[in-house]
Structures are given as structure tokens and as C-alpha cells.
């Protein structure tokens, strides 16, 4: 985790963390709100996100709902309330720190996430799942079944997955998916498609399918990997 995306609308707090992380050996990219952060994620490779909650335009919670990646996230906030922490974790955050943030503690938390990621990767390498031979799509209730494991999807999620599955191995642009499945043009800041993809990935993970089965091809779109 060397490339960090730091998202905070407070320029002073952002500079303090930026300088501390750079001094600790990290390559840091900055954004002042979630909208800028989403644009950066679409352009460059990032390993970890440090995310403020209270921001204009697109706040931290909206960013978590809109993103289509599985990157680890450390939330930071001036408001340390249980309800906000729980909401962040439920939306996919991995850790939480209250402001003002200690750079030493932040670096220690990042190191802890790196260790956990390394352990998880080693475990996955040891126990690789068998290749997926078939996915059964049930049009009646918008569910899919893989190796006797079943999961229910929404109609939109079902159509998106089926569209990608029927074209597995191909890279399908966001514009094509938006027009063919969601039946509308893709706007510059429209994150509807990304949200549906993210929700589908989470549901696939419940039946032990890797989230990466719907692969994000940066700057191009999505592909189904089998």
C-alpha cells in the first residue's frame, strides 16, 4: 500500500497528513471532496484511501456508496459518534480515526491494514476456489446459482451481470452498459452504474465468488472474468 488517496476538504488538515505520509514513504494524491476522489480513482492506481466524512458536494458516505473498487478505507472525522462509525463500516470502511489525526497512529493503522491484506492474500493463494464452470440465471426471481450456491439480485443487478457474463472476456464500456442495461446515457458525474456494480459484487461475495469476477478495467469499463 504505497499509493494513498487522501480525501479531505480541510486544507490545513490535508497538508499536515500529506506531509506526514510523504515523510513516511508514501506516494500521496489529494482530493478535496468525494467527487474529485472518484475522478482520481478512474485515472490512476491507488492502494488505500483516507477519507473524511464531512465534505461538500459528495461526502464520505456518498463516496463509499458510489465507488466501484474494493480498496481499504480509513475514515477520519471530527465527529466521533458510534452511529457514524457503524454506518461507515457497513458501507465498506475498514478503520476509523477521530480528528485531529495523529500521523504516527495513522501510519500504524495503515501498516496494520497492510499486514492483514498480506495474510488474506496468502490464505487465498493456499486455498484457491475451483474454476467456475457454470452460472445459472433464473429470470423468474432474478437469482443466480453457482455450484449449488444461490443469491438473489435486483432486476438491474441481474441484467448487468447477465450482460457481462454473455460477453465474458470482453471489456464493456460504462457507456455501453449504461445504455444497454440502465437504458439511459452516462452523465459525467453519474455513479448509478458503479453503485449497481458494487452492490452486485457484495452479493456475489456472499456465495464465495471473488468480487474481482466483475473486473474493473481502468479508464475503459468492466469485464467478466471466469
C-alpha positions in Angstrom: 0.0 0.0 0.0 2.3 2.8 -1.2 -0.1 4.9 -3.2 -2.6 6.7 -0.9 -5.6 8.8 -1.9 -6.2 11.5 0.8 -9.7 13.0 0.7 -10.4 15.9 3.0 -11.9 19.4 2.4 -9.8 21.0 5.2 -6.7 22.3 3.5 -4.7 22.6 6.8 -5.5 19.0 8.0 -4.9 17.7 4.5 -1.4 19.3 4.3 -0.4 18.0 7.7 -1.4 14.4 6.8 0.1 14.8 3.3 3.5 15.9 4.6 3.5 13.2 7.3 2.6 10.4 4.9 5.1 11.6 2.3 7.8 11.7 5.0 6.8 8.1 5.9 7.5 6.9 2.3 4.0 7.0 0.8 3.0 8.4 -2.6 0.0 10.7 -1.8 -2.7 12.0 -4.1 -5.2 14.6 -2.7 -8.8 15.4 -3.3 -11.0 18.0 -1.5 -14.3 16.1 -1.8 -15.7 12.7 -2.9 -16.4 13.9 -6.4 -12.8 14.7 -7.1 -11.8 11.4 -5.4 -14.0 9.4 -7.8 -12.4 11.1 -10.8 -8.9 10.3 -9.5 -9.8 6.7 -8.9 -10.8 6.5 -12.5 -7.5 7.8 -13.8 -4.8 6.2 -11.6 -3.9 3.2 -9.4 -4.4 3.6 -5.7 -3.7 1.2 -2.9 -5.5 2.8 0.1 -8.0 5.6 0.7 -8.0 8.0 3.7 -11.5 9.5 3.7 -13.0 12.4 5.6 -16.8 12.1 6.2 -17.9 15.8 6.3 -17.3 17.3 2.9 -19.2 19.3 0.3 -20.6 18.0 -3.0 -20.0 14.3 -2.3 -19.4 13.5 1.3 -17.6 10.4 2.7 -20.7 8.2 3.0 -21.8 9.1 -0.6 -18.4 8.3 -1.9 -18.4 4.9 -0.2 -21.8 4.1 -1.8 -20.7 5.3 -5.3 -17.2 3.7 -5.6 -16.7 0.5 -7.6 -13.4 -0.6 -6.1 -12.5 -2.8 -3.1 -9.7 -0.7 -1.8 -9.2 -0.5 2.0 -10.5 2.8 3.5 -9.6 4.6 6.7 -12.4 7.0 7.7 -11.5 10.3 9.5 -14.0 12.6 11.1 -14.2 15.5 13.6 -17.4 13.8 14.9 -16.8 10.7 16.8 -20.2 9.1 17.1 -21.0 5.4 17.2 -23.8 5.7 14.7 -21.5 7.4 12.1 -18.7 4.8 12.7 -21.1 1.9 12.3 -22.6 3.5 9.1 -19.1 3.8 7.7 -18.2 0.2 8.5 -21.4 -1.0 6.9 -20.6 0.9 3.7 -17.2 -0.8 3.5 -14.7 1.2 5.5 -12.0 -0.7 7.3 -11.0 1.6 10.1 -11.9 4.9 11.8 -9.9 7.8 13.3 -11.1 10.9 15.1 -9.7 14.3 14.2 -7.2 15.8 14.9 -5.4 12.7 13.4 -2.0 11.7 14.7 0.3 10.9 11.8 2.1 8.3 13.8 -1.2 6.5 14.6 -2.4 6.8 11.0 0.8 5.2 9.7 0.5 2.4 12.3 -3.1 1.8 11.2 -2.0 1.7 7.5 0.7 -0.8 8.5 -1.9 -3.0 10.3 -4.1 -3.0 7.2 -1.1 -4.0 5.1 -0.4 -6.9 7.4 -4.0 -8.1 7.3 -4.1 -7.8 3.5 -0.9 -9.8 3.2 -2.3 -12.6 5.4 -5.6 -12.7 3.5 -3.7 -12.9 0.2 -1.6 -15.8 1.5 -4.7 -17.6 2.6 -6.4 -17.1 -0.7 -3.3 -18.4 -2.5 -3.3 -21.5 -0.4 -7.0 -22.3 -0.9 -7.9 -21.2 -4.4 -11.5 -21.8 -5.4 -12.2 -24.2 -8.3 -12.8 -22.5 -11.6 -16.4 -21.5 -12.2 -17.9 -24.0 -14.8 -21.4 -22.6 -15.0 -23.6 -19.8 -13.7 -27.4 -20.5 -13.8 -29.5 -17.4 -14.3 -33.1 -17.6 -13.1 -35.1 -14.9 -14.9 -38.2 -15.6 -12.8 -36.8 -14.3 -9.5 -33.6 -12.6 -10.7 -31.4 -15.1 -8.8 -28.2 -16.8 -9.9 -26.8 -20.2 -8.8 -23.2 -21.3 -8.8 -22.2 -24.8 -7.6 -25.4 -25.1 -5.6 -24.9 -21.7 -4.0 -27.7 -19.2 -4.8 -28.1 -15.5 -4.4 -30.9 -13.1 -5.2 -30.2 -9.9 -7.1 -32.3 -6.9 -8.1 -33.6 -6.8 -11.6 -30.9 -4.3 -12.6 -28.1 -6.2 -10.9 -29.3 -9.4 -12.7 -29.3 -7.7 -16.1 -25.9 -6.2 -15.6 -24.3 -9.5 -14.5 -26.0 -11.4 -17.4 -24.9 -8.8 -19.9 -21.3 -9.1 -18.7 -21.5 -12.9 -18.5 -22.7 -13.2 -22.0 -19.7 -11.2 -23.2 -17.1 -12.7 -20.7 -13.6 -11.9 -21.6 -14.6 -8.7 -23.4 -14.2 -5.2 -21.9 -17.6 -3.5 -21.9 -17.5 0.3 -21.6 -19.5 2.1 -19.0 -21.4 3.9 -21.8 -22.5 0.6 -23.3 -23.6 -0.9 -20.0 -25.5 2.3 -19.1 -27.3 2.5 -22.4 -28.0 -1.3 -22.8 -29.0 -2.1 -19.3 -29.9 1.1 -17.5 -31.5 2.5 -20.7 -30.0 6.0 -20.4 -26.9 7.9 -21.4 -23.9 8.1 -19.0 -23.6 11.5 -17.4 -20.2 13.0 -16.3 -20.9 12.5 -12.6 -23.4 9.7 -12.8 -22.4 7.0 -10.4 -25.6 4.9 -10.7 -23.8 2.2 -12.7 -20.9 2.0 -10.3 -23.3 1.6 -7.4 -25.1 -1.3 -9.0 -21.8 -3.0 -9.8 -20.6 -2.5 -6.3 -23.8 -3.9 -4.8 -23.6 -6.9 -7.2 -20.0 -7.7 -6.1 -21.0 -7.6 -2.5 -23.8 -10.1 -3.1 -21.6 -12.4 -5.2 -19.1 -12.4 -2.3 -21.8 -13.9 0.0 -21.7 -17.1 -2.1 -17.9 -17.1 -2.0 -17.4 -15.7 -5.5 -14.5 -13.3 -5.7 -15.5 -9.6 -6.1 -13.0 -9.4 -8.9 -15.1 -11.7 -11.1 -16.5 -8.3 -12.2 -13.2 -6.8 -13.2 -12.7 -3.0 -13.4 -10.6 -2.1 -16.4 -9.3 1.4 -15.5 -10.3 4.1 -18.0 -12.3 1.6 -20.1 -15.1 -0.2 -18.2 -15.9 -3.7 -16.8 -15.3 -7.3 -17.9 -16.5 -10.6 -16.5 -13.6 -12.9 -15.5 -14.3 -16.6 -15.3 
